[in-house]
Amino acid sequence: MRSLSLNTNEDDYVSLSFKKIFAGLSVIMLLIMGGGLSIVIFDMIFNITERVGIAEYWITAVCITTLFACIPNLMIIIHGFAFFSKWNIYNCVLQLGVSVSGFIYAGLELWPLHVASILFPSLCALALRSASYKQFVEYYYHLQTNRRQERKELKAAVARLKK
């Protein structure tokens, strides 16, 4: 098994440790939990379930928040697109905005819900700024970059053999 080598120097390589995996998974989980609480607060502010129906609203809202959390992270992990990590930051800001709006709307009536809904995106923002998460994103970026480079070299070698 080959190591993921960025250069020919043995000291310059990127590895994936448990701490980096934990940082990546914690971002995904905190985004999903914060998104779920944001749905509750959004419904509390605008009372959408009475207009549309409970089942339709919740199915749509759960799908949207799951996609908001999963699509950027899947694009980072599967395709190595590092710029999708900015989408996670935008998602945190959106969740914090909904949470603060809900807190202003309802006051201290449901304070445990508001504390949790502000805590999850805040913890996620801290995890997004950590060095472990940045190295997590960098690992998958370099992994895909090396795969693309190997594919290009293999195609060039096949083209030379065909001539």
Summary of the structure (lengths in Angstrom):
residues: 163
radius of gyration: 20.9
end to end distance: 31.4
largest distance: 76.2
contacts: 461
relative contact order: 0.16
helix: 83%
strand: 1%
